[in-house]
Amino acid sequence: MANNPDRKPKVLIIYTGGTIGMVQNPKTGAHEPLDFTHLAKHVPELEQIAVDYDTVQFNPPIDSSNIEPHHWAQIAHTIVDGYMDYDGFVVLHGTDTMAYTASALSFMLQNLQKPVILTGSQLPIGILRTDGKENLITAIEMAAARDKIGQPMVPEVCVYFQTKLLRGNRSKKLSAEECNAFHSPNYPALADIGIHITYAHHHIHYNMRTEHLTPYYDFCTDVVMLKLYPGIPQHIVHAMLTIPGLKGVVLETFGTGNATTASWFLSEIKSAIARGIVIVNVTQCIGGTVEMDIYDTGNQLIQAGVTGSGDMTTEATMTKLMFLLGQGMTPDEVKQHMLQSIAGELTEPR
Ligand code: ASP
Protein backbone atom coordinates (compact mmCIF):
# COMPACT_ATOMS: atom_id res chain seq x y z
CA MET A 1 0.00 0.00 0.00
CA ALA A 2 1.49 3.36 -1.09
CA ASN A 3 2.37 5.83 1.66
CA ASN A 4 0.53 8.76 0.06
CA PRO A 5 -0.47 10.97 3.02
CA ASP A 6 -3.51 12.26 1.06
CA ARG A 7 -5.02 8.78 0.65
CA LYS A 8 -7.84 7.96 3.09
CA PRO A 9 -6.35 5.62 5.69
CA LYS A 10 -7.61 2.07 6.10
CA VAL A 11 -7.97 0.32 9.44
CA LEU A 12 -8.92 -3.25 10.26
CA ILE A 13 -10.95 -3.67 13.46
CA ILE A 14 -10.53 -7.10 15.02
CA TYR A 15 -13.33 -7.63 17.51
CA THR A 16 -12.51 -10.42 19.96
CA GLY A 17 -15.17 -9.64 22.60
CA GLY A 18 -15.06 -8.11 26.07
CA THR A 19 -17.39 -5.78 27.93
CA ILE A 20 -17.40 -3.21 25.12
CA GLY A 21 -19.75 -5.34 23.03
CA MET A 22 -21.70 -7.02 25.82
CA VAL A 23 -25.36 -6.75 26.82
CA GLN A 24 -26.99 -7.78 30.05
CA ASN A 25 -28.75 -11.14 30.01
CA PRO A 26 -32.22 -10.29 31.39
CA LYS A 27 -32.47 -13.67 33.19
CA THR A 28 -29.07 -13.90 34.88
CA GLY A 29 -28.10 -10.21 34.93
CA ALA A 30 -24.62 -11.20 33.67
CA HIS A 31 -22.91 -9.42 30.78
CA GLU A 32 -22.68 -11.55 27.61
CA PRO A 33 -20.90 -10.68 24.34
CA LEU A 34 -22.78 -9.75 21.15
CA ASP A 35 -21.46 -9.36 17.59
CA PHE A 36 -19.96 -6.24 15.97
CA THR A 37 -23.23 -5.18 14.32
CA HIS A 38 -24.62 -4.55 17.81
CA LEU A 39 -21.57 -2.53 18.69
CA ALA A 40 -21.61 -0.43 15.50
CA LYS A 41 -25.33 0.31 15.97
CA HIS A 42 -24.46 2.21 19.14
CA VAL A 43 -21.70 4.25 17.51
CA PRO A 44 -23.30 6.12 14.60
CA GLU A 45 -20.21 8.38 14.62
CA LEU A 46 -18.37 5.54 12.86
CA GLU A 47 -20.18 6.68 9.69
CA GLN A 48 -18.51 10.10 9.90
CA ILE A 49 -14.99 9.03 10.70
CA ALA A 50 -12.47 9.95 7.96
CA VAL A 51 -11.10 6.42 7.88
CA ASP A 52 -12.11 3.44 5.77
CA TYR A 53 -12.47 0.47 8.03
CA ASP A 54 -13.30 -3.21 7.81
CA THR A 55 -14.11 -5.56 10.65
CA VAL A 56 -13.47 -9.18 11.46
CA GLN A 57 -14.64 -10.81 14.63
CA PHE A 58 -14.21 -13.85 16.81
CA ASN A 59 -17.12 -16.16 16.35
CA PRO A 60 -18.47 -16.03 18.99
CA PRO A 61 -16.87 -13.01 20.67
CA ILE A 62 -15.45 -13.99 24.05
CA ASP A 63 -14.81 -12.65 27.52
CA SER A 64 -11.06 -12.10 27.70
CA SER A 65 -10.77 -14.41 30.72
CA ASN A 66 -11.25 -17.18 28.14
CA ILE A 67 -8.36 -16.00 25.94
CA GLU A 68 -5.70 -18.62 25.26
CA PRO A 69 -2.49 -18.56 23.18
CA HIS A 70 -4.33 -19.95 20.14
CA HIS A 71 -6.47 -16.77 20.24
CA TRP A 72 -3.26 -14.67 20.28
CA ALA A 73 -2.21 -16.62 17.20
CA GLN A 74 -5.62 -16.00 15.58
CA ILE A 75 -5.24 -12.22 16.14
CA ALA A 76 -1.64 -12.26 14.87
CA HIS A 77 -2.62 -14.27 11.75
CA THR A 78 -5.39 -11.76 10.99
CA ILE A 79 -2.88 -8.90 11.26
CA VAL A 80 -0.29 -10.69 9.13
CA ASP A 81 -2.91 -11.55 6.46
CA GLY A 82 -4.13 -7.95 6.27
CA TYR A 83 -0.75 -6.32 6.79
CA MET A 84 -0.33 -4.98 3.24
CA ASP A 85 -3.94 -3.81 2.95
CA TYR A 86 -4.32 -1.68 6.09
CA ASP A 87 -2.52 1.27 7.68
CA GLY A 88 -3.28 0.07 11.18
CA PHE A 89 -5.21 -2.37 13.34
CA VAL A 90 -7.58 -1.94 16.28
CA VAL A 91 -8.10 -4.97 18.50
CA LEU A 92 -11.27 -4.76 20.59
CA HIS A 93 -10.60 -6.94 23.60
CA GLY A 94 -11.81 -7.50 27.14
CA THR A 95 -9.85 -5.55 29.70
CA ASP A 96 -9.16 -8.45 32.07
CA THR A 97 -6.34 -10.04 30.07
CA MET A 98 -5.63 -7.20 27.65
CA ALA A 99 -2.13 -6.61 29.06
CA TYR A 100 -1.25 -10.29 28.45
CA THR A 101 -2.53 -10.21 24.85
CA ALA A 102 -0.75 -6.91 24.15
CA SER A 103 2.51 -8.31 25.54
CA ALA A 104 2.14 -11.56 23.59
CA LEU A 105 1.40 -9.75 20.30
CA SER A 106 4.41 -7.48 20.77
CA PHE A 107 6.67 -10.56 20.94
CA MET A 108 4.90 -12.32 18.06
CA LEU A 109 4.93 -9.44 15.57
CA GLN A 110 8.63 -8.69 15.26
CA ASN A 111 9.73 -5.75 13.07
CA LEU A 112 6.21 -4.35 13.20
CA GLN A 113 5.88 -1.12 11.18
CA LYS A 114 2.18 -0.42 11.72
CA PRO A 115 0.01 0.44 14.74
CA VAL A 116 -1.81 -2.36 16.56
CA ILE A 117 -4.02 -0.70 19.16
CA LEU A 118 -5.88 -2.72 21.76
CA THR A 119 -8.82 -1.15 23.48
CA GLY A 120 -12.08 -2.07 25.17
CA SER A 121 -14.20 -0.58 27.90
CA GLN A 122 -15.35 -0.93 31.47
CA LEU A 123 -19.00 -0.28 30.58
CA PRO A 124 -20.79 -1.90 27.61
CA ILE A 125 -21.28 0.30 24.56
CA GLY A 126 -25.09 0.15 24.89
CA ILE A 127 -24.98 1.84 28.31
CA LEU A 128 -25.45 5.62 28.39
CA ARG A 129 -22.29 6.39 30.38
CA THR A 130 -20.15 3.98 28.35
CA ASP A 131 -16.46 4.67 27.98
CA GLY A 132 -16.40 2.34 24.97
CA LYS A 133 -17.52 4.81 22.33
CA GLU A 134 -14.68 7.24 22.89
CA ASN A 135 -12.13 4.49 23.30
CA LEU A 136 -13.18 2.93 19.99
CA ILE A 137 -13.22 6.16 17.98
CA THR A 138 -9.90 7.45 19.33
CA ALA A 139 -8.25 4.04 18.85
CA ILE A 140 -9.31 4.05 15.18
CA GLU A 141 -8.00 7.58 14.80
CA MET A 142 -4.61 6.64 16.27
CA ALA A 143 -4.37 3.43 14.23
CA ALA A 144 -4.94 5.56 11.11
CA ALA A 145 -2.66 8.45 12.10
CA ARG A 146 0.23 9.14 9.73
CA ASP A 147 2.84 11.84 9.60
CA LYS A 148 3.45 14.29 6.75
CA ILE A 149 5.24 11.71 4.66
CA GLY A 150 2.61 9.05 5.24
CA GLN A 151 4.43 7.01 7.88
CA PRO A 152 2.40 5.64 10.84
CA MET A 153 2.64 7.70 14.04
CA VAL A 154 2.84 4.73 16.44
CA PRO A 155 4.08 1.52 14.81
CA GLU A 156 3.84 -0.47 18.04
CA VAL A 157 1.46 -2.82 19.84
CA CYS A 158 -0.31 -0.41 22.20
CA VAL A 159 -3.09 -0.30 24.77
CA TYR A 160 -5.33 2.73 24.61
CA PHE A 161 -7.65 3.71 27.45
CA GLN A 162 -9.18 7.11 28.12
CA THR A 163 -6.34 9.62 28.31
CA LYS A 164 -3.26 7.55 27.52
CA LEU A 165 -1.81 5.46 24.76
CA LEU A 166 0.55 2.97 26.39
CA ARG A 167 3.14 0.56 25.09
CA GLY A 168 1.18 -2.69 25.29
CA ASN A 169 3.88 -4.77 26.95
CA ARG A 170 4.36 -2.10 29.63
CA SER A 171 0.67 -1.81 30.47
CA LYS A 172 -1.25 -3.21 33.45
CA LYS A 173 -4.91 -3.22 34.37
CA LEU A 174 -4.83 -1.59 37.79
CA SER A 175 -8.49 -0.95 38.49
CA ALA A 176 -11.62 -3.06 38.21
CA GLU A 177 -13.67 0.08 38.81
CA GLU A 178 -12.12 3.18 37.23
CA CYS A 179 -12.56 3.88 33.53
CA ASN A 180 -8.93 4.95 33.47
CA ALA A 181 -8.04 1.35 34.28
CA PHE A 182 -4.67 0.95 32.56
CA HIS A 183 -1.29 2.26 33.64
CA SER A 184 2.31 1.86 32.59
CA PRO A 185 4.30 2.07 35.81
CA ASN A 186 7.79 1.80 34.32
CA TYR A 187 7.53 3.50 30.93
CA PRO A 188 6.05 6.84 29.83
CA ALA A 189 2.87 7.06 27.74
CA LEU A 190 3.33 7.01 23.95
CA ALA A 191 0.62 9.63 23.54
CA ASP A 192 -1.51 11.85 25.77
CA ILE A 193 -5.10 12.25 24.73
CA GLY A 194 -6.93 15.45 25.61
CA ILE A 195 -8.27 18.08 23.25
CA HIS A 196 -5.36 17.08 21.06
CA ILE A 197 -3.56 13.79 20.65
CA THR A 198 0.05 14.51 21.56
CA TYR A 199 2.47 11.80 20.48
CA ALA A 200 5.66 11.35 22.51
CA HIS A 201 7.84 10.51 19.51
CA HIS A 202 10.98 10.14 21.61
CA HIS A 203 9.33 7.30 23.56
CA ILE A 204 7.88 5.51 20.52
CA HIS A 205 9.93 2.74 18.97
CA TYR A 206 10.35 2.87 15.18
CA ASN A 207 11.68 -0.34 13.62
CA MET A 208 14.11 -0.15 10.71
CA ARG A 209 12.00 0.11 7.58
CA THR A 210 14.32 -2.27 5.75
CA GLU A 211 13.25 -5.14 8.03
CA HIS A 212 10.11 -7.13 7.23
CA LEU A 213 7.41 -8.17 9.66
CA THR A 214 8.40 -11.55 11.05
CA PRO A 215 5.63 -13.37 12.92
CA TYR A 216 6.07 -16.10 15.55
CA TYR A 217 3.06 -18.01 16.78
CA ASP A 218 4.15 -20.59 19.36
CA PHE A 219 3.89 -20.39 23.12
CA CYS A 220 4.66 -22.96 25.81
CA THR A 221 2.01 -23.22 28.51
CA ASP A 222 3.96 -25.57 30.82
CA VAL A 223 4.63 -22.72 33.21
CA VAL A 224 3.41 -21.60 36.59
CA MET A 225 3.23 -18.39 38.58
CA LEU A 226 4.34 -18.80 42.17
CA LYS A 227 3.47 -15.84 44.37
CA LEU A 228 5.31 -15.78 47.67
CA TYR A 229 3.69 -14.75 50.94
CA PRO A 230 5.02 -14.70 54.49
CA GLY A 231 4.73 -18.23 55.83
CA ILE A 232 4.44 -20.09 52.52
CA PRO A 233 5.12 -23.72 53.51
CA GLN A 234 7.60 -26.10 51.93
CA HIS A 235 4.98 -28.63 50.79
CA ILE A 236 3.24 -25.98 48.65
CA VAL A 237 6.50 -24.75 47.06
CA HIS A 238 7.65 -28.34 46.56
CA ALA A 239 4.33 -29.39 44.99
CA MET A 240 4.40 -26.49 42.53
CA LEU A 241 8.04 -26.88 41.52
CA THR A 242 7.67 -30.61 40.91
CA ILE A 243 4.61 -30.41 38.64
CA PRO A 244 5.30 -32.99 35.90
CA GLY A 245 6.36 -31.34 32.61
CA LEU A 246 6.98 -27.93 34.22
CA LYS A 247 9.44 -25.83 32.18
CA GLY A 248 9.24 -22.33 33.60
CA VAL A 249 8.26 -20.44 36.75
CA VAL A 250 7.49 -16.78 37.29
CA LEU A 251 8.39 -16.29 40.94
CA GLU A 252 6.60 -13.27 42.40
CA THR A 253 8.84 -11.99 45.15
CA PHE A 254 8.90 -9.00 47.50
CA GLY A 255 10.25 -5.51 46.78
CA THR A 256 13.37 -5.47 44.63
CA GLY A 257 13.19 -9.24 44.18
CA ASN A 258 13.62 -10.62 47.69
CA ALA A 259 12.51 -13.94 49.12
CA THR A 260 12.90 -15.97 52.26
CA THR A 261 16.41 -17.31 52.83
CA ALA A 262 15.07 -20.45 54.57
CA SER A 263 17.38 -23.26 53.53
CA TRP A 264 14.49 -25.53 52.44
CA PHE A 265 13.26 -22.81 50.07
CA LEU A 266 16.65 -22.22 48.47
CA SER A 267 17.22 -25.93 48.02
CA GLU A 268 13.77 -26.37 46.38
CA ILE A 269 14.70 -23.54 43.97
CA LYS A 270 18.19 -24.95 43.27
CA SER A 271 16.82 -28.39 42.68
CA ALA A 272 14.17 -27.11 40.22
CA ILE A 273 16.83 -25.18 38.28
CA ALA A 274 19.06 -28.26 38.24
CA ARG A 275 16.14 -30.15 36.64
CA GLY A 276 16.13 -27.60 33.77
CA ILE A 277 13.26 -25.40 34.98
CA VAL A 278 13.76 -21.68 34.28
CA ILE A 279 12.82 -19.51 37.27
CA VAL A 280 12.28 -15.80 36.61
CA ASN A 281 12.03 -13.35 39.49
CA VAL A 282 9.38 -10.64 39.21
CA THR A 283 8.38 -8.21 41.93
CA GLN A 284 4.93 -8.13 43.52
CA CYS A 285 5.21 -4.32 43.47
CA ILE A 286 3.35 -2.49 40.73
CA GLY A 287 6.37 -0.44 39.67
CA GLY A 288 10.15 -0.61 39.97
CA THR A 289 12.89 -3.01 39.05
CA VAL A 290 14.06 -6.38 40.27
CA GLU A 291 17.62 -5.91 41.55
CA MET A 292 18.50 -9.07 43.36
CA ASP A 293 21.93 -7.85 44.42
CA ILE A 294 20.68 -5.18 46.83
CA TYR A 295 19.80 -7.44 49.79
CA ASP A 296 21.04 -10.81 50.92
CA THR A 297 17.46 -12.09 50.52
CA GLY A 298 17.73 -11.40 46.80
CA ASN A 299 21.38 -12.26 46.40
CA GLN A 300 20.71 -15.82 47.57
CA LEU A 301 18.35 -16.20 44.61
CA ILE A 302 21.10 -15.13 42.21
CA GLN A 303 23.38 -17.75 43.77
CA ALA A 304 20.61 -20.32 43.31
CA GLY A 305 20.46 -19.55 39.55
CA VAL A 306 17.26 -17.45 39.42
CA THR A 307 16.94 -15.03 36.48
CA GLY A 308 15.82 -11.42 37.00
CA SER A 309 13.05 -9.69 35.06
CA GLY A 310 14.38 -6.12 35.28
CA ASP A 311 11.48 -3.68 35.12
CA MET A 312 9.09 -5.90 33.16
CA THR A 313 5.50 -6.28 34.29
CA THR A 314 4.33 -9.68 35.49
CA GLU A 315 2.19 -9.94 32.33
CA ALA A 316 5.14 -9.24 30.04
CA THR A 317 7.41 -11.57 32.03
CA MET A 318 4.95 -14.46 31.89
CA THR A 319 4.17 -14.10 28.18
CA LYS A 320 7.86 -13.63 27.37
CA LEU A 321 8.76 -16.81 29.26
CA MET A 322 5.98 -18.69 27.43
CA PHE A 323 7.17 -17.18 24.14
CA LEU A 324 10.87 -17.99 24.57
CA LEU A 325 10.10 -21.55 25.72
CA GLY A 326 7.64 -21.83 22.82
CA GLN A 327 10.48 -21.12 20.36
CA GLY A 328 12.16 -24.30 21.62
CA MET A 329 15.00 -22.51 23.42
CA THR A 330 17.12 -24.31 26.00
CA PRO A 331 16.94 -23.07 29.62
CA ASP A 332 20.27 -21.25 29.13
CA GLU A 333 19.00 -19.54 25.97
CA VAL A 334 15.77 -18.51 27.71
CA LYS A 335 17.78 -17.03 30.60
CA GLN A 336 20.00 -15.17 28.18
CA HIS A 337 17.07 -13.70 26.20
CA MET A 338 15.00 -12.83 29.26
CA LEU A 339 17.04 -9.71 29.96
CA GLN A 340 17.25 -8.63 26.32
CA SER A 341 14.46 -6.45 25.03
CA ILE A 342 12.37 -7.93 22.22
CA ALA A 343 9.83 -5.13 21.83
CA GLY A 344 10.68 -2.48 24.41
CA GLU A 345 9.17 -4.46 27.30
CA LEU A 346 12.32 -3.97 29.37
CA THR A 347 14.82 -1.26 30.16
CA GLU A 348 18.02 -3.14 29.37
CA PRO A 349 20.65 -3.07 32.11
CA ARG A 350 23.60 -0.86 31.12
N1 ASP B 1 -14.61 -9.68 31.74
C1 ASP B 1 -14.46 -8.67 30.71
C2 ASP B 1 -13.40 -9.16 29.75
O1 ASP B 1 -12.24 -9.08 30.06
C3 ASP B 1 -14.11 -7.38 31.31
C4 ASP B 1 -13.92 -6.23 30.35
O2 ASP B 1 -13.92 -6.35 29.16
O3 ASP B 1 -13.76 -5.10 30.86
O4 ASP B 1 -13.72 -9.65 28.70
Residues whose N, C-alpha, C, O or C-beta is under 5 A from the ligand:
A	BS01	LIG	G18 T19 I20 I62 D63 S64 S65 H93 G94 T95 D96 T97 G120 S121 Q122
